[in-house]
Amino acid sequence: MAFLYHFTSSNFQHLPPLSLTNSLAQVNQRNSSRRRKLFTELGNIISGTFHVLILLYDAEVFNFLFFLVFRIKITRMMNWMDLSDDISALEIQPSKHKQLEDECCFCQTRFLKEYESMYQEASVDASKYLANPINAYLLVKRLTSDWKKVEKIMSQNSGSAVVKNITQHRSVLRFPSDDDLKGAAVALMRLQDTYKLDTHSLAEGKLLGKKYSRHLTAGDCWELGRQSYNNGDHYHTVLWMAEALNKFEKESSKTVAKENVLDYLAFSTYKQGNLEEALQLTDELLKIVPYHERAIGNKKHYEKLLLQRGIVYRNGENSNTNLSETFSTANLKLIKPTGSTDNWDVYEQLCRGEKLMDPKIEGRLRCRYITRNVPFFFIQPIKMEEASLEPLIVVYHDVISDEEIATVKKLAQPKFQRATVQKRETGEREVSTYRIAKSSWLKNEEHDYVLKIDRRVGDITGLDMATAEDLQVCNYGIGGHYEPHYDHARKGEVQKDFGWGNRIATWLFYMSDVEAGGATVFPKLNLSLWPKKGSAAFWYNLGPNGEGNDLTQHAACPVLTGSKWVGPRTADWRNCGIVCVIVMSWW
């Protein structure tokens, strides 16, 4: 990621604490021209918020975002508030005065307070705040679907100056797009399924029983449900629309229209096979919007289907669903989408840390010191831990220093691009939803540390590094993952970019401890490897005869909080080259 500027918390120590909402209370007592000026400055704040968001998972982007925008631009707005009263006033018709008052109130309650609160929380520790998937999703939503609403209001009431300012910002800075919002929502769904996160707890900002972030509003939950619906995922649509409906009933300041929630919820409930409940939800929708064309058509269709089953529907008599109380999905028949591989359930269990390995197999595993007849290792032996015997998978401890980690991160980050996978049929590289990451390549000659790491791997494994490809460093952020796959090319796969042959082995450096998620799992071995800073995993992908070992199928579990880095290398198996992967966590 390349930045126009680089900001850290130290850049802003001279700026005083701000209370935006309190100052706005004073502003409301001033003339209407100042309120219009306020809309303009709000446009400045938000339109400058997103700085070249390549992927959702880059914590430094968000660090830049918060410290730059909410310190510099809000401070600029506060400076404007202290200007003398001789600012030229804009003419406002009396009939428009009440409308402007209402819209300004809307901005304060639904926009300014929200953004100030987010800023205050993030300013304590921006990287930690934004390493949370709920916070990341909320940020993207605030700057996509929510921002469109605010932009519409400002465009109507603040003239061309606001629109011009927004356009000017967008010429150099990229707002998150609808695709970014979709990616953020899909990442949250992936985490929800993999780690069995309860919908209500997640909406309350809780991850694995711990309060991590602010709660979601009914509108936030509705947007998650809408994104799921657009992806053809009616399972998650029901979960999140149901949560949105329950939150709507408790909200004093409504963030979404109830009829919009019922519209999606009723149809997705039907698509999940809950016909009577769908009909009752549709009736509830028609009470609010009697001439809702789609609901009227759906109601006739549902009643016809029930008649075919010999059921005569009478509103309120056929269903266990009581909409006067908290809407529960417990009594609904819900079908979770299937995974992409046969071992998907095992994969998710291992990601959650469930113990699946046979205790008899685990009992034969040992730890030992090794030297490999390398003189330096006689002085400082390598600590090796067996993770699997058939095939052999080991973990080496304390094999890379903090200084080396920092150097590799610094070298790799400026060259990041979207990570790709190899297409089975053609061997061409392409982006894929089953691998979400960024990557770049490092050559041995770029830094002495890269060369030393290369030689150290060769000394420990006894493999020839001469035919190894350049080091590919990848970053997996929030929701970033790599579904079950093989590092070696299997029979029938084109090996177009394996210039030296197939991949004999994999080396995996762990360069940080991971708070939650991000394990390396082997579904066919019931094995999970958890990142530990300074350690490295190693295994052979090919047997002595050069045939691939399918038991080495592995996956990178989704990152629940924080981010993870990896970097593969490949070489000719006939010359004992290896694929080397560096894994580390950003921040």
C-alpha positions in Angstrom: 0.0 0.0 0.0 1.5 3.3 -1.0 0.3 6.5 0.8 0.5 10.1 -0.2 1.4 10.8 3.4 2.2 8.6 6.4 0.7 9.6 9.8 1.2 8.1 13.2 -0.3 9.0 16.6 2.8 11.2 17.4 1.9 13.6 14.6 -1.3 14.6 16.5 -0.1 15.0 20.1 -0.3 18.8 19.8 -4.0 18.7 18.9 -6.5 19.2 21.8 -9.3 16.9 22.6 -12.5 17.7 20.7 -16.2 17.5 21.6 -18.0 17.9 18.3 -21.5 17.4 19.5 -21.2 19.9 22.3 -19.9 22.6 19.9 -22.8 21.8 17.6 -25.3 22.7 20.3 -23.8 26.2 20.2 -23.8 26.3 16.4 -27.5 25.5 16.4 -28.1 28.9 18.1 -26.4 30.7 15.2 -27.8 31.7 11.9 -28.8 29.4 9.1 -25.8 30.3 6.9 -23.5 28.8 9.5 -25.6 25.6 9.4 -25.1 25.5 5.7 -21.4 26.0 6.2 -21.5 23.1 8.6 -22.9 20.8 5.9 -20.0 21.8 3.7 -17.5 21.0 6.4 -19.2 17.6 7.0 -18.7 16.9 3.4 -15.0 17.7 3.8 -14.8 15.3 6.8 -16.4 12.3 5.2 -15.3 12.7 1.6 -11.7 12.7 2.7 -12.1 9.6 4.9 -11.3 6.7 2.7 -7.8 6.7 1.3 -7.2 4.3 -1.5 -8.9 1.2 0.0 -7.4 -1.7 -1.9 -8.6 -4.3 0.5 -10.6 -4.2 3.7 -7.9 -5.8 5.7 -5.2 -3.1 5.7 -5.0 -1.8 9.2 -2.6 1.0 8.2 -5.2 2.4 5.8 -7.7 2.7 8.7 -4.9 4.2 10.9 -4.3 6.8 8.3 -8.0 7.3 7.9 -8.9 8.1 11.4 -5.9 10.2 12.5 -5.8 12.2 9.3 -9.5 12.9 8.9 -10.9 13.1 12.4 -8.0 15.1 13.8 -7.2 17.5 11.0 -10.6 18.0 9.4 -12.7 18.2 12.5 -10.2 20.6 14.0 -10.5 22.7 10.8 -14.3 22.7 11.3 -13.9 23.8 14.9 -11.6 26.6 13.7 -14.4 27.6 11.3 -16.8 27.8 14.2 -14.6 30.4 15.9 -14.6 32.7 12.8 -16.2 36.1 13.2 -19.8 36.6 12.4 -19.1 38.5 9.2 -19.3 35.3 7.1 -21.6 36.1 4.2 -25.1 34.6 4.8 -26.9 32.5 2.3 -30.6 33.4 1.6 -33.1 30.8 3.0 -36.8 30.9 2.3 -38.9 30.7 5.4 -40.7 27.6 4.1 -37.3 25.9 3.9 -36.2 26.9 7.4 -38.0 24.1 9.3 -36.8 21.5 6.8 -33.2 22.7 7.3 -33.6 22.6 11.0 -34.9 19.0 10.9 -32.1 17.9 8.6 -29.5 19.5 10.8 -30.9 17.7 13.7 -30.8 14.5 11.7 -27.1 15.1 11.0 -26.4 15.6 14.7 -28.2 12.6 16.0 -27.6 10.1 13.2 -24.3 11.2 11.8 -22.2 13.6 13.8 -22.6 11.8 17.1 -21.9 8.5 15.4 -18.7 9.7 13.7 -17.4 11.5 16.8 -18.0 8.4 18.9 -16.1 6.3 16.4 -13.3 8.7 16.4 -13.0 8.9 20.1 -12.9 5.1 20.4 -10.4 4.6 17.6 -8.1 7.4 18.8 -7.2 5.3 21.8 -5.7 2.6 19.7 -6.6 2.9 16.0 -4.9 -0.3 14.9 -6.6 -2.3 17.6 -10.0 -0.7 17.0 -9.9 -1.3 13.3 -8.5 -4.9 13.5 -12.0 -5.8 14.7 -14.3 -7.1 11.9 -17.4 -5.4 13.2 -15.7 -2.0 13.4 -14.3 -2.5 9.9 -17.7 -3.4 8.5 -19.4 -0.4 10.2 -16.7 1.9 8.8 -17.3 0.7 5.3 -21.0 1.0 5.7 -20.8 4.5 7.0 -18.9 5.5 3.9 -21.1 3.7 1.4 -24.8 3.3 2.0 -25.0 5.7 4.9 -22.9 8.3 3.2 -25.2 8.3 0.2 -28.0 9.4 2.4 -26.0 12.2 3.9 -24.6 13.3 0.5 -28.2 13.5 -0.8 -29.2 15.9 2.0 -26.1 18.1 1.6 -26.5 18.2 -2.2 -30.1 19.4 -1.8 -29.4 22.1 0.8 -25.8 23.2 0.6 -25.6 24.0 -3.1 -22.9 23.2 -5.6 -20.0 23.9 -3.2 -20.5 20.6 -1.3 -20.8 18.5 -4.5 -17.8 20.2 -5.9 -15.8 19.5 -2.8 -16.8 15.8 -2.8 -15.9 15.5 -6.5 -12.5 17.1 -5.8 -11.7 14.6 -3.1 -12.8 11.6 -5.1 -10.4 12.6 -7.9 -7.5 11.7 -5.6 -9.0 9.5 -2.9 -11.2 6.5 -3.5 -14.3 6.0 -1.5 -15.2 2.5 -0.6 -17.4 1.1 -3.3 -20.5 -1.2 -3.1 -18.1 -4.0 -3.9 -16.1 -3.1 -0.8 -19.3 -3.1 1.3 -20.2 -6.5 -0.2 -16.7 -7.8 0.7 -17.0 -6.6 4.3 -20.4 -8.2 4.7 -19.2 -11.5 3.2 -16.1 -11.5 5.4 -18.3 -11.1 8.5 -20.6 -14.0 7.4 -17.5 -16.2 6.9 -16.3 -15.4 10.4 -19.8 -16.0 11.8 -20.0 -19.5 10.2 -16.5 -20.6 10.8 -16.4 -19.6 14.5 -20.1 -20.2 15.2 -20.7 -16.6 16.3 -24.2 -16.0 17.5 -26.0 -13.4 15.5 -27.3 -11.5 18.4 -24.0 -11.5 20.2 -22.2 -10.4 17.1 -24.8 -7.6 16.6 -24.0 -6.5 20.2 -20.3 -6.3 19.4 -19.2 -9.5 21.1 -16.7 -12.0 19.6 -16.3 -15.3 21.4 -18.0 -14.0 24.5 -15.9 -10.8 24.8 -17.1 -7.3 24.1 -14.9 -6.0 21.3 -16.8 -3.1 19.7 -19.9 -1.0 19.4 -23.3 -2.7 18.7 -24.9 -2.7 15.4 -28.1 -0.7 14.7 -31.2 -2.2 13.1 -30.0 -0.5 9.9 -26.6 -2.1 10.1 -28.2 -5.5 10.5 -30.6 -4.8 7.7 -27.6 -4.0 5.4 -25.9 -7.2 6.3 -29.1 -9.1 5.5 -29.5 -7.2 2.2 -26.0 -8.0 1.1 -26.6 -11.7 1.9 -29.8 -11.6 -0.1 -28.0 -10.0 -3.1 -25.5 -12.9 -2.9 -28.4 -15.5 -3.0 -27.7 -16.4 0.6 -31.2 -16.7 2.2 -29.8 -18.4 5.3 -27.9 -15.4 6.5 -30.6 -13.0 5.2 -33.1 -14.6 7.7 -30.6 -14.4 10.6 -29.7 -10.7 10.0 -33.2 -9.5 9.0 -34.6 -11.2 12.1 -32.0 -9.4 14.2 -32.8 -6.1 12.4 -36.5 -6.6 13.2 -35.9 -7.1 16.9 -33.6 -4.1 17.1 -36.1 -2.0 15.2 -38.7 -2.6 17.9 -36.3 -1.4 20.6 -34.9 1.7 18.9 -36.2 5.1 19.9 -34.6 6.7 16.8 -35.3 4.3 13.9 -32.5 3.5 11.5 -34.5 1.5 9.0 -38.1 1.2 7.9 -39.9 -1.9 9.3 -41.5 -2.6 6.0 -38.1 -2.9 4.3 -37.0 -5.5 6.9 -40.2 -7.5 6.6 -40.0 -7.5 2.8 -36.6 -9.3 2.8 -37.3 -11.4 5.8 -40.6 -12.8 4.5 -39.3 -13.9 1.2 -36.0 -15.4 2.5 -38.0 -17.2 5.2 -40.0 -18.7 2.4 -36.9 -19.6 0.4 -35.6 -21.5 3.5 -38.7 -23.6 3.5 -40.8 -21.9 6.2 -44.0 -21.3 4.2 -46.5 -20.5 7.0 -44.1 -18.1 8.8 -43.3 -16.4 5.5 -47.1 -15.8 5.0 -47.5 -14.4 8.4 -44.6 -12.0 7.9 -46.1 -11.0 4.5 -49.4 -10.2 6.3 -47.5 -8.1 8.8 -45.9 -6.2 5.8 -49.3 -5.6 4.2 -50.7 -4.1 7.4 -48.0 -1.4 7.0 -48.1 -1.1 3.2 -51.5 -2.4 2.1 -50.8 -1.9 -1.6 -47.3 -3.4 -1.6 -47.4 -5.1 -5.1 -44.8 -7.7 -4.5 -46.2 -8.7 -1.1 -49.7 -9.0 -2.5 -48.4 -11.4 -5.2 -46.3 -13.4 -2.7 -49.3 -13.8 -0.4 -51.4 -15.3 -3.1 -48.6 -17.7 -4.0 -48.0 -18.8 -0.4 -51.7 -19.4 0.2 -51.9 -21.5 -3.0 -49.0 -23.6 -1.9 -50.6 -24.2 1.5 -53.8 -25.2 -0.1 -51.9 -27.8 -2.2 -50.8 -29.2 1.2 -54.4 -29.2 2.5 -53.8 -26.3 4.8 -56.2 -23.3 4.9 -54.3 -20.4 6.2 -56.0 -18.0 8.7 -53.8 -15.1 9.8 -52.3 -15.8 13.2 -53.7 -19.3 13.6 -51.3 -21.5 11.6 -47.9 -20.2 12.7 -45.8 -20.4 15.9 -44.4 -17.0 15.0 -45.6 -14.2 17.3 -44.5 -10.8 15.9 -45.8 -9.0 19.0 -42.8 -10.5 20.9 -39.1 -10.9 20.0 -38.9 -12.6 16.6 -37.0 -15.8 17.0 -35.4 -18.0 14.3 -35.2 -21.0 16.7 -38.5 -22.5 15.3 -37.6 -21.9 11.7 -36.1 -24.5 9.4 -32.8 -23.0 8.3 -30.3 -24.6 5.9 -26.7 -23.4 6.1 -24.9 -23.0 2.8 -22.5 -25.9 2.1 -18.7 -25.5 2.0 -16.5 -25.9 -1.1 -14.8 -29.1 -0.1 -15.8 -32.5 1.3 -14.0 -31.9 4.6 -15.6 -28.5 5.2 -17.1 -29.3 8.6 -13.8 -30.7 9.8 -12.0 -27.6 8.5 -14.3 -25.3 10.5 -14.0 -27.5 13.6 -10.2 -27.3 13.4 -10.4 -23.5 12.9 -12.4 -23.3 16.1 -9.7 -25.2 18.0 -11.7 -28.4 18.5 -9.5 -31.4 19.3 -10.0 -34.1 16.6 -6.7 -35.9 16.5 -6.7 -39.5 17.8 -5.0 -39.4 21.3 -3.0 -42.5 20.4 -1.4 -40.6 17.5 -0.9 -37.5 19.5 0.8 -39.5 22.3 3.6 -40.6 19.9 4.6 -37.0 19.1 7.9 -35.8 20.5 10.1 -32.7 20.9 13.9 -32.6 20.4 16.9 -30.5 19.6 18.5 -30.8 16.2 21.9 -29.6 14.7 21.8 -31.0 11.1 25.6 -31.1 11.4 25.7 -27.3 10.9 28.5 -25.8 13.0 26.4 -22.8 14.2 23.6 -25.2 15.3 26.0 -27.0 17.6 26.3 -23.7 19.5 22.6 -23.0 19.4 20.5 -26.1 18.5 17.2 -25.8 16.8 14.1 -26.7 18.8 11.9 -29.1 16.8 8.3 -30.2 17.7 6.6 -33.0 15.9 3.0 -32.2 14.9 2.4 -35.2 12.7 4.4 -38.4 11.8 2.6 -39.6 8.7 3.1 -37.4 6.8 5.9 -35.7 8.8 4.9 -32.2 9.9 7.2 -30.4 12.3 7.3 -27.0 14.0 10.7 -25.2 14.6 10.8 -22.7 17.4 12.7 -19.4 17.7 14.0 -19.5 14.1 13.5 -15.8 13.1 14.2 -12.6 14.9 12.0 -9.5 15.5 14.3 -7.4 13.5 14.1 -9.8 10.5 10.3 -9.7 10.8 10.2 -6.0 10.7 12.5 -5.8 7.7 10.5 -8.3 5.6 7.3 -6.4 6.4 8.8 -3.1 5.4 10.1 -4.4 2.1 6.9 -6.3 1.2 4.2 -3.7 2.0 4.8 -1.1 -0.7 4.4 -3.7 -3.5 1.2 -5.4 -2.4 -1.4 -6.5 -5.0 -4.4 -8.8 -4.8 -3.1 -12.4 -4.3 -3.9 -14.9 -7.0 -4.3 -18.6 -7.4 -3.4 -20.9 -10.3 -6.2 -22.0 -12.6 -6.3 -25.8 -12.7 -7.1 -26.1 -16.4 -4.7 -23.5 -17.9 -2.1 -22.7 -15.2 -2.9 -19.0 -15.5 -3.0 -16.8 -12.4 -6.3 -15.4 -11.4 -8.0 -13.8 -8.3 -10.4 -16.0 -6.4 -12.9 -15.8 -3.6 -11.4 -18.8 -1.9 -8.2 -16.9 -1.3 -8.5 -13.4 0.1 -5.1 -11.7 0.6 -2.6 -9.3 -0.8 0.9 -10.3 -1.9 4.3 -9.1 -3.2 7.6 -10.7 -4.1 11.1 -10.3 -2.5 14.4 -11.3 -4.0 17.4 -12.4 -2.0 19.4 -9.4 -3.2 16.9 -6.9 -1.9 18.2 -7.2 1.6 20.8 -9.2 3.5 18.1 -10.5 5.9 16.1 -12.0 3.1 19.3 -13.9 2.0 20.0 -15.0 5.5 16.5 -16.3 6.0 16.9 -18.2 2.7 20.1 -19.8 3.8 18.8 -20.6 7.3 15.8 -22.5 5.8 18.2 -24.5 3.7 20.5 -25.3 6.7 17.5 -26.5 8.8 15.8 -28.6 6.2 18.9 -29.8 4.3 17.3 -28.8 1.0 18.9 -27.0 -1.9 17.6 -23.5 -2.1 19.3 -22.7 -5.5 16.1 -23.4 -7.4 13.7 -21.7 -5.1 11.6 -19.0 -6.6 11.4 -15.4 -5.2 9.9 -15.1 -1.7 6.2 -14.2 -2.1 4.9 -12.3 1.0 1.2 -12.2 1.5 -1.1 -10.5 4.0 -4.4 -12.0 5.2 -6.5 -9.4 7.1 -9.9 -9.4 8.7 -11.8 -12.3 7.2 -8.8 -13.1 5.0 -8.5 -16.8 4.4 -7.3 -19.5 2.0 -9.7 -22.4 1.7 -8.4 -26.1 1.8 -5.9 -26.5 -1.0 -2.6 -28.2 -2.0 0.7 -26.5 -2.4 1.8 -29.0 -5.0 0.3 -29.5 -8.5 -1.9 -32.6 -8.7 -2.3 -34.9 -11.6 -4.1 -33.2 -14.5 -3.2 -29.7 -13.3 -1.2 -27.5 -15.6 2.1 -26.4 -14.0 2.6 -23.3 -16.1 4.3 -21.2 -13.4 6.2 -24.0 -11.7 9.4 -23.2 -13.7 11.5 -25.7 -11.8 9.0 -28.5 -11.3 6.6 -29.4 -8.6 6.7 -28.2 -5.0 8.5 -30.7 -2.7 7.9 -29.0 0.6 6.4 -26.0 2.5 8.1 -23.9 5.1 5.9 -21.5 7.1 7.3 -18.8 9.4 5.0 -17.5 12.1 6.0 -13.9 12.9 3.4 -13.0 15.5 1.0 -14.4 18.0 -2.6 -14.2 16.8 -5.3 -13.2 19.2 -8.2 -15.1 17.4 -8.4 -17.1 14.2 -5.7 -17.6 11.6 -4.7 -21.2 12.3 -3.2 -23.4 9.7 -5.3 -26.6 9.6 -4.9 -30.0 7.9 -8.5 -31.4 7.5 -7.4 -34.9 6.5 -5.1 -35.2 9.5 -7.3 -33.5 12.1 -4.4 -31.2 12.8 -4.3 -27.5 13.7 -1.2 -25.4 13.9 -1.5 -22.1 15.8 0.8 -19.2 15.1 3.5 -18.5 17.6 5.9 -15.7 17.0 9.3 -16.7 15.9 8.3 -20.3 15.0 8.0 -22.1 11.6 6.1 -25.1 10.4 7.6 -27.5 7.8 6.2 -30.4 5.8 6.8 -32.4 2.6 4.2 -32.1 -0.1 5.7 -34.9 -2.3 6.8 -38.4 -1.5 10.2 -39.9 -2.3 8.8 -41.0 -5.7 7.7 -37.4 -6.6 4.0 -38.2 -6.2 1.9 -35.7 -4.3 0.7 -36.6 -0.8 -3.0 -35.7 -0.6 -2.9 -35.8 3.2 -1.1 -32.4 3.1 -4.2 -30.6 2.1 -4.3 -27.6 4.3 -6.0 -24.2 4.8 -5.5 -20.8 6.3 -8.4 -20.2 8.7 -10.2 -16.8 8.5 -8.6 -14.1 10.6 -11.0 -13.1 13.3 -9.1 -10.1 14.7 -5.9 -8.5 13.4 -4.1 -9.7 10.2 -1.7 -12.4 9.1 1.2 -12.4 6.6 2.3 -15.3 4.4 4.9 -15.7 1.5 5.3 -18.8 -0.7 8.4 -20.0 -2.6 8.6 -22.9 -5.1 11.4 -24.9 -6.7 12.3 -28.0 -8.7 11.6 -31.1 -6.6 14.3 -33.0 -8.5 16.8 -30.6 -7.1 15.3 -30.6 -3.6 13.9 -27.1 -3.8 11.2 -25.9 -1.5 8.2 -23.6 -1.2 8.8 -21.2 1.6 6.0 -19.4 3.3 6.4 -16.5 5.8 3.5 -15.9 8.1 3.2 -12.9 10.3 0.6 -10.6 11.8 0.5 -6.9 11.0 0.8 -4.6 14.0 
